[in-house]
Amino acid sequence: MEVFLYQFGILIAIQIAAMFGKNSRNTAVVLISLFTILQVFMSWLLLLQFITIYISYNISNNLYFKNNQAPKSQKTVLKSYENGARVYREYDENDDLSPEIRKKIKSQKEINKISKDMYKNNAEYKKSVDDVMNEMFKNINKK
């Protein structure tokens, strides 16, 4: 019975550490694992303790860290001309953006999608783009 109380204590220790963040939880897992390797000499108990640590780690992941993930950053670069100069601005779509900027981002994505589809499906368009690119870079690798 004492063995199972000890395993329950390990579970509680990892959960308490997880309340303070991932680094605290990971530190607790490493320290408890080191203690297990150095102090436990019975193979069945060693196995039981590592299984307890693994289960506790997964429980803490599900309780404390799954729902707290930030939305994946979706960065978009908008190109424009201002005062005769080309300007590149990077926007994260998860930020609070004006409707005008959101409309520009949507338009640019549609243009990119149409252009990629045309490049893939239209042989004449593909040849034109490839010819322009080859002409632009024809002298770069010549020594």
Contact map, one row per residue, 1 for C-alpha under 8 A:
11111000000000000000000000000000000000000000000000000000000000000000000000000000000000000000000000000000000000000000000000000000000000000000000
11111100000000000000000000000000000000000000000000000000000000000000000000000000000000000000000000000000000000000000000000000000000000000000000
11111110000000000000000000000000000000000000000000000000000000000000000000000000000000000000000000000000000000000000000000000000000000000000000
11111111000000000000000000000000000000000000000000000000000000000000000000000000000000000000000000000000000000000000000000000000000000000000000
11111111100000000000000000000000000000000000000000000000000000000000000000000000000000000000000000000000000000000000000000000000000000000000000
01111111110000000000000000000000000000000000000000000000000000000000000000000000000000000000000000000000000000000000000000000000000000000000000
00111111111000000000000000000000000000000000000010010000000000000000000000000000000000000000000000000000000000000000000000000000000000000000000
00011111111100000000000000000000000000000000000000000000000000000000000000000000000000000000000000000000000000000000000000000000000000000000000
00001111111110000000000000000000000000000000000000000000000000000000000000000000000000000000000000000000000000000000000000000000000000000000000
00000111111111000000000000000001000000000000000000011001000000000000000000000000000000000000000000000000000000000000000000000000000000000000000
00000011111111100000000000000000000000000000000000011001000000000000000000000000000000000000000000000000000000000000000000000000000000000000000
00000001111111110000000000000000000000000000000000000000000000000000000000000000000000000000000000000000000000000000000000000000000000000000000
00000000111111111000000000010000000000000000000000000000000000000000000000000000000000000000000000000000000000000000000000000000000000000000000
00000000011111111100000010011000000000000000000000001001100100000000000000000000000000000000000000000000000000000000000000000000000000000000000
00000000001111111110000010000000000000000000000000000001001100000000000000000000000000000000000000000000000000000000000000000000000000000000000
00000000000111111111000010000000000000000000000000000000000000000000000000000000000000000000000000000000000000000000000000000000000000000000000
00000000000011111111100110010000000000000000000000000000000000000000000000000000000000000000000000000000000000000000000000000000000000000000000
00000000000001111111110110000000000000000000000000000000000100010000000000000000000000000000000000000000000000000000000000000000000000000000000
00000000000000111111100010000000000000000000000000000000000000010000000000000000000000000000000000000000000000000000000000000000000000000000000
00000000000000011111111110000000000000000000000000000000000000000000000000000000000000000000000000000000000000000000000000000000000000000000000
00000000000000001111111110000000000000000000000000000000000000000000000000000000000000000000000000000000000000000000000000000000000000000000000
00000000000000000101111111000000000000000000000000000000000000001000000000000000000000000000000000000000000000000000000000000000000000000000000
00000000000000000001111111100000000000000000000000000000000000000000000000000000000000000000000000000000000000000000000000000000000000000000000
00000000000000001101111111110000000000000000000000000000000000000000000000000000000000000000000000000000000000000000000000000000000000000000000
00000000000001111111111111111000000000000000000000000000000000000000000000000000000000000000000000000000000000000000000000000000000000000000000
00000000000000000000011111111100000000000000000000000000000000000000000000000000000000000000000000000000000000000000000000000000000000000000000
00000000000000000000001111111110000000000000000000000000000000000000000000000000000000000000000000000000000000000000000000000000000000000000000
00000000000011001000000111111111000000000000000000000000000000000000000000000000000000000000000000000000000000000000000000000000000000000000000
00000000000001000000000011111111100000000000000000001000100000000000000000000000000000000000000000000000000000000000000000000000000000000000000
00000000000000000000000001111111110000000000000000000000000000000000000000000000000000000000000000000000000000000000000000000000000000000000000
00000000000000000000000000111111111000000000000000000000000000000000000000000000000000000000000000000000000000000000000000000000000000000000000
00000000010000000000000000011111111100000000000000001000000000000000000000000000000000000000000000000000000000000000000000000000000000000000000
00000000000000000000000000001111111110000000000001001000000000000000000000000000000000000000000000000000000000000000000000000000000000000000000
00000000000000000000000000000111111111000000000000000000000000000000000000000000000000000000000000000000000000000000000000000000000000000000000
00000000000000000000000000000011111111110000000000000000000000000000000000000000000000000000000000000000000000000000000000000000000000000000000
00000000000000000000000000000001111111110000010011000000000000000000000000000000000000000000000000000000000000000000000000000000000000000000000
00000000000000000000000000000000111111111000010000000000000000000000000000000000000000000000000000000000000000000000000000000000000000000000000
00000000000000000000000000000000011111110000000000000000000000000000000000000000000000000000000000000000000000000000000000000000000000000000000
00000000000000000000000000000000001111111000000000000000000000000000000000000000000000000000000000000000000000000000000000000000000000000000000
00000000000000000000000000000000001111111110110000000000000000000000000000000000000000000000000000000000000000000000000000000000000000000000000
00000000000000000000000000000000000010111110110000000000000000000000000000000000000000000000000000000000000000000000000000000000000000000000000
00000000000000000000000000000000000000011111110000000000000000000000000000000000000000000000000000000000000000000000000000000000000000000000000
00000000000000000000000000000000000000011111111000000000000000000000000000000000000000000000000000000000000000000000000000000000000000000000000
00000000000000000000000000000000000000000111111100000000000000000000000000000000000000000000000000000000000000000000000000000000000000000000000
00000000000000000000000000000000000000011111111110000000000000000000000000000000000000000000000000000000000000000000000000000000000000000000000
00000000000000000000000000000000000110011111111111000000000000000000000000000000000000000000000000000000000000000000000000000000000000000000000
00000000000000000000000000000000000000000011111111100000000000000000000000000000000000000000000000000000000000000000000000000000000000000000000
00000000000000000000000000000000000000000001111111110000000000000000000000000000000000000000000000000000000000000000000000000000000000000000000
00000010000000000000000000000000000100000000111111111000000000000000000000000000000000000000000000000000000000000000000000000000000000000000000
00000000000000000000000000000000100100000000011111111100000000000000000000000000000000000000000000000000000000000000000000000000000000000000000
00000000000000000000000000000000000000000000001111111110000000000000000000000000000000000000000000000000000000000000000000000000000000000000000
00000010011000000000000000000000000000000000000111111111000000000000000000000000000000000000000000000000000000000000000000000000000000000000000
00000000011001000000000000001001100000000000000011111111100000000000000000000000000000000000000000000000000000000000000000000000000000000000000
00000000000000000000000000000000000000000000000001111111110000000000000000000000000000000000000000000000000000000000000000000000000000000000000
00000000000000000000000000000000000000000000000000111111111000000000000000000000000000000000000000000000000000000000000000000000000000000000000
00000000011001100000000000000000000000000000000000011111111100000000000000000000000000000000000000000000000000000000000000000000000000000000000
00000000000001000000000000001000000000000000000000001111111110000000000000000000000000000000000000000000000000000000000000000000000000000000000
00000000000000000000000000000000000000000000000000000111111111000000000000000000000000000000000000000000000000000000000000000000000000000000000
00000000000000100000000000000000000000000000000000000011111111100000000000000000000000000000000000000000000000000000000000000000000000000000000
00000000000001100100000000000000000000000000000000000001111111111000000000000000000000000000000000000000000000000000000000000000000000000000000
00000000000000000000000000000000000000000000000000000000111111111100000000000000000000000000000000000000000000000000000000000000000000000000000
00000000000000000000000000000000000000000000000000000000011111111100000000000000000000000000000000000000000000000000000000000000000000000000000
00000000000000000000000000000000000000000000000000000000001111111100000000000000000000000000000000000000000000000000000000000000000000000000000
00000000000000000110000000000000000000000000000000000000000111111111000000000000000000000000000000000000000000000000000000000000000000000000000
00000000000000000000010000000000000000000000000000000000000111111111100000000000000000000000000000000000000000000000000000000000000000000000000
00000000000000000000000000000000000000000000000000000000000011111111100000000000000000000000000000000000000000000000000000000000000000000000000
00000000000000000000000000000000000000000000000000000000000000011111100000000000000000000000000000000000000000000000000000000000000000000000000
00000000000000000000000000000000000000000000000000000000000000011111110000000000000000000000000000000000000000000000000000000000000000000000000
00000000000000000000000000000000000000000000000000000000000000001111111000000000000000000000000000000000000000000000000000000000000000000000000
00000000000000000000000000000000000000000000000000000000000000000001111100000000000000000000000000000000000000000000000000000000000000000000000
00000000000000000000000000000000000000000000000000000000000000000000111110000000000000000000010000000000000000000000000000000000000000000000000
00000000000000000000000000000000000000000000000000000000000000000000011111000000000000000000000000000000000000000000000000000000000000000000000
00000000000000000000000000000000000000000000000000000000000000000000001111100000000000000001110000000000000000000000000000000000000000000000000
00000000000000000000000000000000000000000000000000000000000000000000000111110000000000000001110000000000000000000000000000000000000000000000000
00000000000000000000000000000000000000000000000000000000000000000000000011111000000000000111100000000000000000000000000000000000000000000000000
00000000000000000000000000000000000000000000000000000000000000000000000001111100000000000111100000000000100000000000000000000000000000000000000
00000000000000000000000000000000000000000000000000000000000000000000000000111110000000011110000000000000000000000000000000000000000000000000000
00000000000000000000000000000000000000000000000000000000000000000000000000011111000000011110000000000001100100000000000000000000000000000000000
00000000000000000000000000000000000000000000000000000000000000000000000000001111100001111000000000000000000000000000000000000000000000000000000
00000000000000000000000000000000000000000000000000000000000000000000000000000111110001110000000000000000000000000000000000000000000000000000000
00000000000000000000000000000000000000000000000000000000000000000000000000000011111111100000000000000000000000000000000000000000000000000000000
00000000000000000000000000000000000000000000000000000000000000000000000000000001111111100000000000000000000000000000000000000000000000000000000
00000000000000000000000000000000000000000000000000000000000000000000000000000000111110000000000000000000000000000000000000000000000000000000000
00000000000000000000000000000000000000000000000000000000000000000000000000000000111111000000000000000000000000000000000000000000000000000000000
00000000000000000000000000000000000000000000000000000000000000000000000000000000111111100000000000000000000000000000000000000000000000000000000
00000000000000000000000000000000000000000000000000000000000000000000000000000011110111110000000000000000000000000000000000000000000000000000000
00000000000000000000000000000000000000000000000000000000000000000000000000000011110011111000000000000000000000000000000000000000000000000000000
00000000000000000000000000000000000000000000000000000000000000000000000000001111000001111100000000000000000000000000000000000000000000000000000
00000000000000000000000000000000000000000000000000000000000000000000000000001110000000111110000000000000000000000000000000000000000000000000000
00000000000000000000000000000000000000000000000000000000000000000000000000111100000000011111000000000000000000000000000000000000000000000000000
00000000000000000000000000000000000000000000000000000000000000000000000000111100000000001111101000000000000000000000000000000000000000000000000
00000000000000000000000000000000000000000000000000000000000000000000000011110000000000000111111000000000000000000000000000000000000000000000000
00000000000000000000000000000000000000000000000000000000000000000000000011110000000000000011111110000100000000000000000000000000000000000000000
00000000000000000000000000000000000000000000000000000000000000000000001011000000000000000001111100000000000000000000000000000000000000000000000
00000000000000000000000000000000000000000000000000000000000000000000000000000000000000000011111110000000000000000000000000000000000000000000000
00000000000000000000000000000000000000000000000000000000000000000000000000000000000000000000111111000000000000000000000000000000000000000000000
00000000000000000000000000000000000000000000000000000000000000000000000000000000000000000000101111101100000000000000000000000000000000000000000
00000000000000000000000000000000000000000000000000000000000000000000000000000000000000000000000111111100000000000000000000000000000000000000000
00000000000000000000000000000000000000000000000000000000000000000000000000000000000000000000000011111110000000000000000000000000000000000000000
00000000000000000000000000000000000000000000000000000000000000000000000000000000000000000000000001111111000000000000000000000000000000000000000
00000000000000000000000000000000000000000000000000000000000000000000000000000000000000000000000011111111100000000000000000000000000000000000000
00000000000000000000000000000000000000000000000000000000000000000000000000000000000000000000100011111111110000000000000000000000000000000000000
00000000000000000000000000000000000000000000000000000000000000000000000000000000000000000000000000111111111000000000000000000000000000000000000
00000000000000000000000000000000000000000000000000000000000000000000000000000100000000000000000000011111111100000000000000000000000000000000000
00000000000000000000000000000000000000000000000000000000000000000000000000010100000000000000000000001111111110000000000000000000000000000000000
00000000000000000000000000000000000000000000000000000000000000000000000000000000000000000000000000000111111111000000000000000000000000000000000
00000000000000000000000000000000000000000000000000000000000000000000000000000000000000000000000000000011111111100000000000000000000000000000000
00000000000000000000000000000000000000000000000000000000000000000000000000000100000000000000000000000001111111110000000000000000000000000000000
00000000000000000000000000000000000000000000000000000000000000000000000000000000000000000000000000000000111111111000000000000000000000000000000
00000000000000000000000000000000000000000000000000000000000000000000000000000000000000000000000000000000011111111100000000000000000000000000000
00000000000000000000000000000000000000000000000000000000000000000000000000000000000000000000000000000000001111111110000000000000000000000000000
00000000000000000000000000000000000000000000000000000000000000000000000000000000000000000000000000000000000111111111000000000000000000000000000
00000000000000000000000000000000000000000000000000000000000000000000000000000000000000000000000000000000000011111111100000000000000000000000000
00000000000000000000000000000000000000000000000000000000000000000000000000000000000000000000000000000000000001111111110000000000000000000000000
00000000000000000000000000000000000000000000000000000000000000000000000000000000000000000000000000000000000000111111111000000000000000000000000
00000000000000000000000000000000000000000000000000000000000000000000000000000000000000000000000000000000000000011111111100000000000000000000000
00000000000000000000000000000000000000000000000000000000000000000000000000000000000000000000000000000000000000001111111111000000000000000000000
00000000000000000000000000000000000000000000000000000000000000000000000000000000000000000000000000000000000000000111111111001100000000000000000
00000000000000000000000000000000000000000000000000000000000000000000000000000000000000000000000000000000000000000011111111101100100000000000000
00000000000000000000000000000000000000000000000000000000000000000000000000000000000000000000000000000000000000000001111111100100000000000000000
00000000000000000000000000000000000000000000000000000000000000000000000000000000000000000000000000000000000000000000111111100000000000000000000
00000000000000000000000000000000000000000000000000000000000000000000000000000000000000000000000000000000000000000000111111111100000000000000000
00000000000000000000000000000000000000000000000000000000000000000000000000000000000000000000000000000000000000000000001111111110000000000000000
00000000000000000000000000000000000000000000000000000000000000000000000000000000000000000000000000000000000000000000000001111111000000000000000
00000000000000000000000000000000000000000000000000000000000000000000000000000000000000000000000000000000000000000000011001111111100000000000000
00000000000000000000000000000000000000000000000000000000000000000000000000000000000000000000000000000000000000000000011101111111110000000000000
00000000000000000000000000000000000000000000000000000000000000000000000000000000000000000000000000000000000000000000000000111111111000000000000
00000000000000000000000000000000000000000000000000000000000000000000000000000000000000000000000000000000000000000000000000011111111100000000000
00000000000000000000000000000000000000000000000000000000000000000000000000000000000000000000000000000000000000000000001000001111111110000000000
00000000000000000000000000000000000000000000000000000000000000000000000000000000000000000000000000000000000000000000000000000111111111000000000
00000000000000000000000000000000000000000000000000000000000000000000000000000000000000000000000000000000000000000000000000000011111111100000000
00000000000000000000000000000000000000000000000000000000000000000000000000000000000000000000000000000000000000000000000000000001111111110000000
00000000000000000000000000000000000000000000000000000000000000000000000000000000000000000000000000000000000000000000000000000000111111111000000
00000000000000000000000000000000000000000000000000000000000000000000000000000000000000000000000000000000000000000000000000000000011111111100000
00000000000000000000000000000000000000000000000000000000000000000000000000000000000000000000000000000000000000000000000000000000001111111100000
00000000000000000000000000000000000000000000000000000000000000000000000000000000000000000000000000000000000000000000000000000000000111111110000
00000000000000000000000000000000000000000000000000000000000000000000000000000000000000000000000000000000000000000000000000000000000011111111000
00000000000000000000000000000000000000000000000000000000000000000000000000000000000000000000000000000000000000000000000000000000000001111111110
00000000000000000000000000000000000000000000000000000000000000000000000000000000000000000000000000000000000000000000000000000000000000011111110
00000000000000000000000000000000000000000000000000000000000000000000000000000000000000000000000000000000000000000000000000000000000000001111110
00000000000000000000000000000000000000000000000000000000000000000000000000000000000000000000000000000000000000000000000000000000000000000111111
00000000000000000000000000000000000000000000000000000000000000000000000000000000000000000000000000000000000000000000000000000000000000000111111
00000000000000000000000000000000000000000000000000000000000000000000000000000000000000000000000000000000000000000000000000000000000000000000111
